[in-house]
Amino acid sequence: MQNFFEKVTIAFRDPILRKRVGFTVLALVLFRLLAAIPIPGVDPANLAKLLSSSQFFGFLDIFSGGGLSNLSIVMLGVGPFITASIIIQLLTMMFPKWKALMHEEGEAGRMKLSNYSRLLGAPLAVVQAIGFLILLQSQNVLPHISSFSFATNVIVVTAGSILLMWVGELISEFGIGNGVSLIIFAGIVAALPNKLTQFIAGYDASNIPLYVGAIVVALVVVAGVVFVTEAERSVPVTYAKQVRGNKVYGGASTYLPLRLNQAGVIPIIFALSILLFPQIISNFLAHLSNHPLLSSWGASFTLFFNNPWVYGIAYFVLVVLFTYFYTAVTFDPKLIAENLQRSGAFIPGVRPGDHTRDYVGTIVTRITLVGALFLGIIAILPLVMQAFTSNKTLAIGGTALLIVVSVVLDLLKKVDAQVAMREY
């Protein structure tokens, strides 16, 4: 603890770090100001009813950074950019040239893929803005307006999403931490006072054992998230001895750290994005009174997907699958084996080349299973808590908790890295 306070003191004494921290804080304040500006004509009562009655709108509010709760001009949040990133990630599996950009060209290749995500994010924001506004009009949350006013709202909402994406990138470049993650984190934290007020308003002394149980579960989840996020499997690596002239080089032993959860919170974001689109479309179709057949299909699908069992199983399976998918995209055992062989290193008892690739691949597959199951359990934790307690207030938000803890850990590591760099 003393070491932590010493590093914080160093961070605030260093002018460059102080500027980075200050820039991050100002950017998040700007985001919260934008999230407080609603689009015209919102009916607060119908909006609150819609958000409370729909599970997926609640999740969407998390990833909009709280912008959806009052239909602000940044109501889409960084959702379009995240969806675009998912599509680009999928395309890297289909096109070898794009995959080479990520693995072989390093940071330059990742910047190119990030540019593709930005370009794709703008049209996706337009599509999502149109779909949301039509859906909200059908739910009487927004009034039916003229085509010109509707187009104006679409432009405003799209511009708000692009602006937020730009703010997130500025935080990543000039601030500290990942900008997109910090925006989502800020939205979750900003909602805590309202959640606390709701809890106090619904306080019942007879439920004290239930409250204590919920606090214990929350602490266990936080401890589990920290443990799984920091856990790694160390694979021993030895460098071969090389004789050059009269000197002997190499022979050192080290290890290859393989993280238990290499994907972080990304699989949950991917799964939510995939789950949201069918529900948005089905809700939209269900309110098409001019097309009875489409309306019937939409209503049936909405009813089917609102079943907690169906939603929970689909959510869990998608999180597990996306954990494996994202790990496969970002971690290439063949590349690791080639790099080890090129640098004269080997894993004791394993032949270089294909054998090393298979060995590392097998280990990653096994440890990823543990990480994937953990993420899946965390994702459906609110549904499980709600089923056991029949109390939405005590349904611990596993996704929100995972994001908050992961972002805080990542932020502390980056602050520590910046401090260490300046110390040396």
N, C-alpha and C positions, 0 to 999 in steps of 0.2 A: 504493500500500500504506500509506503514511504517512497519507493522507487517511482510509483505512478505519479505522485504529487510532484516529485522532482522533475519528471519529464513534462508535466503540464506547465510547471514554472518556466522551464527552458523554452517551451513552445510559445508562451506569451512574451517572453523576453526577446525572442528572435524576431526581427522586423518582418522578414519574409513570411515566416509561419503565421505571424499575427495578421498580416494582410490576407493570407489564404483563408484563415479561419473567419476573419471579418467579411470577406467576399462571400463565403458559403452562407453565413448567417443572413447577410443582406439579400442574397438570392432567394433564400427560403422565405424571408419576410415578404418579398415581392410576390412569390408564389401564393402565399396565404392571402395577400391583398387581392390578387386576381381571382382566387377561389371564393371571395366574398362578394363579387360583382355578378348578380344574376342576369340572365337574359330576360327580356320583357315578357310580362303576362303570366308569370308562374303562379299556380294555385297551390299554396303551401300545404293545405289540408289534404288534397288529393295526392300531392307528392309524398307526404309522410305516410299516407296509407299504402301507396304503391311500394315504397321502400321497405316497409315493415312486412308486407305480404309476400315479397319476392326474395328468395334466397340469393338468386344470381345478381339482382340489382344491388344487394348488400355487398357481395364480393366485388362487383364492378366499382362501387363507391370507394373501396380500399385502393384499387389500382388507379383510380382517377385522383387520388390524393385528397379525397373528401370533396372534390368539386361537384360530384353528382348530387350530394345531399341537399344543395340549394340551387341546383341547375345553373351553375356559374358559367361564365364564358370559357372556362377551362374544364368543362364537365367531362370531356373525353379523356382528360389527363394525358398520360404518356402511353395510353392503350394502343393507338394506331402505330406508334413507333415500335412497341413491343411485338405487336402482331406482324409488322413488316420484318422484324428481326427473326421471328419464328419462320416465316416463309423463306427468307434468305438462308437460314440454317438448314432447312429442308432441301433447298436447291443445291447446297454444297455437297449433299450426299448423292445427288443425281449428276452433277457436273464435276468431273475430276479437276478441271482447270480452277474452279472456284475453291475446291478443297485444297489444292496446292497453294492458293493464295493465303489460306489460313495457316497451313503447317510449314511451308517452305519460305515464304516471303516475310514471315514474322509480323512485326507491327505495321509495316507498309501494306501488307496484304489485308490485315484486319481493318485498316482505315478505308481501303477500297470497298470492302464488304459493308462497312458502316455507312459509307456514302450511298451505296445501293439501298440500304435500309431507309435512309432519309428520303431518297427519291420515291420509294414505294410508300412511305408513311403518309405523304401528302394526299394522294388519291384515296387511300384507305380511310383517312380522316374525313374526307368528303362523303364517302359511302356511309360510314358510321354515323356522321352528323345527320344525314338525311334519314337514315333508318330510325335513329333515336327520336328525332323531332316528330316524325310521323307517328311512332309508337306512343309518345307522350301526348300527342293530340288526341289519339284514339282513347287514351285513358283519362281524358279531360284534365290533365295536368297543365297543358298549354291550350290557349284558345285557337280556334281555326282562323287563320289569317290569310291575307292575300298572297299570291305567288311571289310578288316582289318582297314582301316582308319575310316570307319563308326563306327565300334565297338569301336575304340579308342575314338571317339567323344562322343559316348554314355556313356562310362565309365567316361570320364572327366566331362560331364554335370551332371551325377548322383552323382559323388563324390562331385562336387561343391554344389549340393543341400543338400547333407548330411552334408557337412562341414558348410553350412550356418545354418542348423537346430541346429548343435552343438554350433555354435557361439551364436545363439539366446538363447539356454538353459544356456550357460555360463553367458550371460547378466542377465537372470532371477535369477541365483544363486548368482553371485558375484557382479553384478551391481545393478542398480536401475530400476525398471519397468519391464514390460513384454517384453522379448527379441524379440519374433516373431512380436509383434505389433510395437516395436521400429525399427525393420528392415524395415517393410513396411513404417513406418513414415519417416525414413531416405531416402528411395527411392523417396517418394512423394516430400519431401522438396528439394532433390537434383535436381529434374526436374523443379523447379520454375524458376531458371535463364533462362533456355531455353524457357519456356513458356513466360516469360517477354520479351525476345528478339523477339519472334514471334509477340507478341502484339504490340511492338514498331514499328516493321517493317511494320505491317499492319494498323498503326494508320491513321485514317481519321477524320479530324476536323468536318465533317458533322455528325459524329456518336457520338458526345459528349453526347447528351441526353441518347443514348443507353448505353454508358460507365457508366454514372452516375447511370442508372437503374440497371446495372449489379453489381455495387459496393453496392448499397442499398440491392439488393437481397442477396449478399454474407454476408453482416452484419446481415440481418434478419435470414439467415440460421445458422450462427454461434451462434447468441443469442438463437435461437430455440433449437439447439443441446445442448447448455449448460443448458437451462431450463429443457428440457426433461431428460437429463442425470442425473441432480441433483434432479429432482422432485420425491417425494415419498408420499405414502398414509400411514398416521400414524393410526394404529389400537390400541386403548387403551387396556392395560393389567393390571390387578390387582392381586397382590399376597395375598393369603388368610392368615389371622392371625393364628399363632400357639402359643399355650401356653406351655412353657417348664419350669416346676418349678414355680418360681415366676416372670418369664420374658415372655414378649409377643414379638414374632418375626413375621416378614412379615407385611402385610397390606399396603405395598408401591404400588404406581401406576406408571406405565411406559407405553411405547408404543412399538408396533411391526412395524418397518419400512418396508413397501412394495414398492419397487422401481417401478416407472412408466415404465422404460425400463430396465428390469433385464438382457436382452440378450446382451445389448451393440451393438457392430458392428458385432457380430458373425453371425446373420441371413443374412446380406448382403454378407459376405464371403461365407457362405453356398450356397446361391442362385447363386452367380457367379460361384462357382465350379461346380454346377449342370448344369448351362447353357453352360459352356465352353466345356464340354466333347462331347455333341452332335454336336457342331459346328466344333470341331477339327476332329471328325470322318467324318462328311459330307464333309468338305473341302478335307480331304484325299481321300474319295471315288470319289469326283468330278474330281480328276486328275488321275484316273486309266484308262488310254487310252486303256488298253488291255481288259477291261471288260465294254463294252458300257452300259449294263443295270445298273450295280452298279454306274457307272459314272453319268448316267442320274438321278438316285435316289438321289445321293449326291448333284448334281447341283440343283435339284428341292428343296431339303430341305434347302440348303444354301440360295437360293433365297427367300424361304418362311420365313426363320428366320431372314434375313436381313431387312425385313419389319419393320420399326420403331414401328408400332402399335403392331405387334405380339410380338416383342422383349420386348417392354415396358410393355405390359399387363402380359406376362409370368414372367418378372422380378419382377413386383409389387406383383403378387399373391404368388410367391415363397418366397419373403421376409416376407410377412405377415404370411404365413404358418410356415416358419422356426422360426419366432419369438415365435409363440405359442409352437412349438415343443421344442425349446431350453429351454423355460421357464418351460415346463412340465418336462423336463429331470433334470434340475438343482434345481427346487423348488417343494418340496413335501408337500402339505398341511397336509397330514396325519401325517407325521413326526413332523411338527410344532405343531399340536394338541397334539400328544403324549408327546412331550417335555414340553409343557405348563402344561399338566395334571400331569406329573411326578414331576415337580417343584412346584406344588401347586398354579399355576397361572391360571387365567381364563379371558375371555373377558366379560365385563359387559353386562348382558342381553342375553348371549349365553351359552348354556349348554356345559360342557366339553365333549370331545370325538368326536363322529361323527358330532354333530351339529357344533362344532368349525371347524372341517375339512371342512365341506360344506360352512360355512360362509367365511373362509379365501379363499377357492378355488373360490367362486363366486367373491370376491373382486379382486383377482389376474386376473381372466378371463376378468373382465371389464376394469381394468386399462391396461392390456396387449393389448387390442384392440386399445387404444389410442397410445401406444408406437409402435405397429405394423404398424398402418396407417402412423404414422410419419416417420418411417424408410422406408416404401414403397415409400412415396412422395420424401424423400431425395434421394433414389436410382435412381428414374427416372427423377430427376430434370435436369440433363444435356440434356436428350432427349427433355424435355419440353422447356427448354431455347433455344435449337437449332431450335426447330419447330417455336418458336415465333420470334427469331432474325435472323435465317438463317445464323448464324455466329458461327463456331465451336470454335473460340478463346474465345468467351464470354460465352460458355456453361459451367456454373459453375459446377465443378466436385463435385456433392453432396456426392458421396461415399468417395472420397479423403478428402473432407472437414470434413466429419463425423469422419473419421479415425484420422485425424490430431487433431481435437478438443478433441476427446475421449482420445487419447493417452496423450495429454498434460494435461488434467484434471487428468487422472490416475497417471501420473508421479508426478504432484504437490501434490496429496494426499499421495503418497508413500514417497516423500521427507519430507512432513510435519509430517508423522507418524514416520519416522526415527529421525527427529529433536526432536519431542516431547518425544520419548523414551529416547533420550540422555539427555534431560533436566531434566527428572525425575530420 
